[in-house]
Amino acid sequence: LRLIGIGAGPELTGIEPVAGRPGDWFVISGRGFAPTGEGILSAIEYWLGGSEDMPYTRVWFGNESVRPVSATADRVSVRAPDDWNGEPIRVAYNGPPVQGQPTALLSNALTVQLLDAAPADLSETVDRAVFMGADNGYPWTGEGVAGTLAMSPTGGFALVVSATGHIYRIDADPRSPDRGQVLADMQPAAMPTAGLMEVSPDGRRAWFVADDNQIHELDTYTESPGFMQETGVLTHDDGTPTSFVPGDLRLTQSGNLLVVERMDGGGVCIFRVAGEQPHEGIEYPVFSEPDGVPSSLAIHPSGLWSVYSADDGRLHNVSLNTNRLVFGSQIFTRGISKGTPMGVAFTPDGSALVVVSWSSEDGGSYWLELRRPWLMSRFLLSGNALKQIATGTPMAPVTVEISPNGDRVVVDLPAVGETFYADVTYSHFARIDRIDPLGRTSTSPRMDIAFEPGGQGLYLAGQGDSGIELRDLANSTAGGFVSGLGQSGQAGQPLPAPVIFAVLDNQGQPAEGAVVEIVAEGGGSLGNGRAYQWLGSNADGVISIDWTLGPDVDPDPGVPGNNLRVTLNGGATQASDIEVPALEDPTQVPMNLVEQLPPDGTLDVSLTTTVQTRFSRAVDTATAQPPDFLLRRQDDQSMVAVSYGYADGDRRASMVPVVPLQPSTTYEVVVGASILDAEGGPLTNPVLSSFTTEPAPQLTLGSISPPAGIPGTEVTIAGIGFAADPAGNRVFFNGVEVPASGGSTDFLTAFVPVTATSGSVQVQTGATTSNTIGFAVLFPEPAPLDEIVTTVETGSPVQALAVSPDGKHRAWSTTHGFWRPHWTVLHDTLSRGETNLGF
């Protein structure tokens, strides 16, 4: 018996960031948490020897509980487990035992957006995917950019500052058709300082340092009436303007605190920026005496402390724990392995600190170092790593950024005029595998750098450059058209089918997240309504391009006709241009196949996929049948049983397999020459294409509903990897086997066996055994024993008594010689209802 609640549990009011992935840090705010594990010193004790019989807080990610690194009565800092899959997040207050049993009070649930896993970067180069400049009509043409670039933590947008101080909001959502387009802009009251801008975790506000030495706040919430307008500057608690020279600025993961370097006296100051209203900043001078002018600033993902490098050659640690007296104070300082630190950044999981330093040795050189944090973190390194980057003179600022999955460090060195990237490892032993130049074309004195939250791209904005670069980190090396060629369309109208472009990585596999530039020439437009667009490839490496043709039917010589230009990696890999004639009357053109889904050669196709074929004209459905339109296995040429369907005015034909396809199997789609259009015209381009299905999914149980029940209860088990035939699955309730009563590949139903006991539920499919999930077996309350429920007056002494086997009838004999049958209600009152039978 586990007591799961007495009274009200904690209440969750917010979580930051609002989007993340396994391994990311989250800060949860609310009320009613167990106030233990407060701050760094308590966190160390909490991790190493916390007493389980004291109240403590646990965070539940779905069905997995995690002990936070810090918990106060209203805030919890926690790292999401590596196997978290976006399940709701709850907080439990675990109190003292009751009668020897543990207690847990669960909060309400919050849900955050699960970001795609950041891919490991295995490419040997970091190619330029897109250059956002004059060639594609960006508004900073002629003035250039100011080296200021800030990415929303959710990846929805980026803020870019031009050389004249104009702030532009760019759509950066990989799933948006307007990706890369300028959607809003504004002119601030003062010129933003290069590279000094931050966006809040929820993307609703931004802060930037300007040439008036004030920190300005910008409304970036699209639903706000003040969208893309300044809301004021941060002030002291009495409302007076700040009076120091601000430098770099960083937000805590929760977005509650903004930490700013003090360039005129040393140290940092901290602003509270969590309030709903602007100007709620409170300055906290970190030191009574200045201690080193900062050169770079980093905040630990837990939000409990910050580190800044300073001109005194040391790293300074400042507490950000608002529940400790040491908040805003320097805890201690430490030197580094070589030279003077000039740039710092924490890895995403907080287990390592990256330090870029300069040393006068060897005529002057820059070094990259991986260090263990001085204070307790979830992981501890067994040692540091140090490697030389380049030679050069000392020059600030040095920019350091780390990819979302933490495997790549990017460092910009103005003195060298180059940006470098290094592959790093720090899970157990720190190691720097290599350091290579990025090969930037900019000669900018300062480079601002921002990774896409998904990790597939890297933005670079050089001060004084003519545009912004987006670098490809998706390993994309080759691309080409796979579908949509050969079709004809009407002038000024969309093509009958999209043009499909596929991208491969350097291993010959589909590259997800690769970015291509697309230009429609000849007066046409793309899916965003413009003639220019850039799109990212999906998980299959596929990009679907919607194209509306221009008005020209017979363009003049030298004038581009209807031509689609697709460029991969900024020209490093040039795709073949495609010309599509625009015809005034496309019905006069013979029918051709314009789109086949899945495209030829596609891998890892779903076992429940629908095969679709799109024609340029209506097809005669009687001819789109076997043997000219069918699906078959490639190995034995056996036909697959399908249901045929037709849509879009019979221009689209589909085949839906009756049963799921077999895993890891290659199938062929036959579209034969005998297929005719509705007017009896032939198909001009018959096709034989193929695709390969995905491997069999790993057998995994996700949930069981209901989670408890009496024997005989029918339960539904959700998961993946089940055999399509329910009979191919064996269900075990704590070791007791029962056949599945129904189901499919993603769910099973079964009845709780009579002999089952509480414990784990598990499924076996063939030789594969699933994970387990808990189930509680309940039992009906038994009838009371030795208890008088009610009495009945017979009117005469009873000599004999009989009860029917089902317990519903009773009869007795009396001294008068009569049997009196009696109807009763089980576990309730007895009604007289006597009948004198006689004999």
C-alpha positions, 0 to 999 in steps of 0.5 A: 500500500502506497499513500499517494496523497493527503491534502493538496499537492503543490501547484505549478504556475510556470516552466521555463523554457517552454520548449526543450529536449532530453538533457535540457535544464528546466526551471519550474515555478509554483507553490508548495514545494518542499524547501530542501536542496536550496542553493549550491551548498545544500544541493551538494548535501542533498545529492551526496547524503540527503535523508529520505525521511525528511520532506523533499521534492521530486520532479516527475517527467511522465513516469520517471522521477528526478531529484532536482539540483535545487528546490525552494518553496517556489522554484525547482531547477532540474535536468530532464532525463535522457529518455524523456519523450515529452510527457507531462511534468509534475512536481511531488512533495514527499513528506515524512512516512505515515505509519511506515509508508512513504507519502507523495503529494503530486501537483498539476501537470505542465506540458512543454514543447518537445524539440527534435533531438539535436543531431550529432555533427559528424561533418568534416566541413561546416558549409554555408547554406544561405547568405541573407544579403543583397542577392536575395533582397534583404532590407539591410542591403546597402547598409550592412549588419551590425554584428548583433544577432539574438535567437529565440530559445524556442527557435521561432524567430531571430532578431538582427540589427542593421548597421544603422541600428534598425532591428529586424525580426526574422522567421526562423521556424524550420517548419514555417513557409516564411522561414528566413523572411523579415516579418517585422522591424523597428527603429530603437531610440538609441543605437544598439551595441554590437553583440549585446542582445538577449531574448527571454525563454518564452520569446516575449521580451528582449533586452539590448545594450545601446550607446546611451549605456542603458539596457533597453527592453523590447516587446517581441510578443506577437499578440501584444499591442506593443509588439516590436516597440520599446517598453523602456530601460531597466532601472534601479529599484527606485526608478532611477536610470542605471549609472554604469557601463554595461557589457555582455548580458545573459539570462538565467534559464528561467528568465527571472534574472538578467546578469550584466557585465560592469565594464567601468568598475568590474564585476556584474550586476543582476536585474530581476526581469520576471515581472509582468511590467517593465522597469522592474529591475533591481540592481545588485552590486556584486562587490563592495570593491571592484574585482576584475573587469569582465571580458566574457560571461556565462550562466550555469544551466541550473541558474544557481551561479554565473562565471565571468572571465576578467582582466585579472587573469582569473575566473570569478564565480557569482551566486545567483541563488535568490534564496541565499544570503550570498546572492549577488556575491562572489563565492570565489575565484580561480586561475586557469591552466594557461594565460588570461581567460577571454571567453567562457561558456557552459555546456548544455548539461552544465557538466563542463565549462569551456574557456578560451584564453590567450597566452604570451607564450610562443609569441602569443596564442589562443587556447581552448580548455574544457574544465570541470565546474568547481561546484557540484553538478550532475556529472563530474569530469575526470580531468580537464582538456587543453588545446591550442587554437591559433596564434595571434595578439590579444583582442576582445571580444572573443565570442564562444558558443556551444551547439545544443547537443554540446558536441561542437564549440564555435569560437570567433577570434577578431585578432586572427580574423577567423572563426574556429569550430572544435569537436569536444567530448566530456561525458567521462573524460574531457577531450578536444578532438580537433580544431578547424577554421570555419572559413568565414569570408568576413573581415569583421572585428566582431562576430555574433553567433547563434545556434538554431535550437534544433542544432541543424544550423548556425547563424553568423552576423559579422559587424559591418558585413553585407549580410548574415550567414546560415551555416549547415550542420546537417551533414548535407553534401548532395541533393537532387530532384526526385519527383515533380519533373516533367509536368506542365502547368498553366500560366499564373496557376500552381503546378499540379504537384509539388516539386520534390528535392532530396538531400543526402549527408556525407554517409549517403543517408537522408539529411534532416534539417538541410537548408536550400535556397529556392528562386522562382524565375519568370514571375512565378511565386513559391509556397510563401507567396514570394519568388524567394524561399528557403526550406529545410529537409524533413526526417527523410531528407525531403523538401517539398516545393510548391510553385505557381508559374509566372505569366509568360508563355513564350518569354522574350530571348534573354528573359528568364522563363519559368525556371526553378533554381535550387541551391544547396550549401550556398553554391558548394553543391549546385542542384540542376535547374529545372525549367517548366513550360507554362502553357495556356491550355494544359489540357492539350498536353498528353497525360504524364505522371507528375508525383510518386509518393513515397519517392523512388528510393525512399528508405524507412517508409512507414509500415502503414504508408499509403502509395499515391500517384498523381497524374497531370490529367484525370485518369481512366480509373478502369485502367489504373488497376493491375497489372498496370497499377500495383504494389509488389514485393521486390524479392519474390514479385508477389502482389500486395493486397491493396484498396484502390482510391481516386481523388482530385478529379481522378488525377490522384490514384492511391493504394492502401495496403490491407494489412501493414507492410513487412519491416525492412522490405523493398517494395515496387510500385508499377505505373504501366504504359497501358494506363489511359487518361479520361479521354483515352490518351496514353501515359507518356512516362510510365514508371517503376519505382521502389521504396524500403520500409522501416525496421521493425520498431522496438517493442515498447509499452507506453501506458495501460488504461485503466491502471488498476482493476479487478480480475476480468477487467478489460485493459488497453495497453498502448505502445509500439512494436506489437504484432499486427495479429493480436494472437502473435502477442503474449501478455503477462500480468506479474508473470501470469499469461493471458491472450490478447483479446484484440489490438493492432501494432500500437495497442492491445486489449486483454482481460485481467486474469483471475489469478493475477496479482499486482505488479508489472505488465509485460508483452512478448512478441516473438522472441522480443520482450517489452519493458514493464509498466505497473498495474494494480489488481483490485478485489471486490469487497467480500461479504461481511462474515458473522454479521446479522444483516437483517431479520425476518419474522416467520410467525411460527417456529422454524424447523428446517431451512434451505437456500437455493444454490444461487443464493436468491431463494430461501425456504423454511418449514414451520410447525404448521407443516408449510414450506414458505419460499422467500425472495431475498436481495443479496447484502440488502434487506429481506422481503417477506413475500411468503407463499403457503405451499401446503402439502 
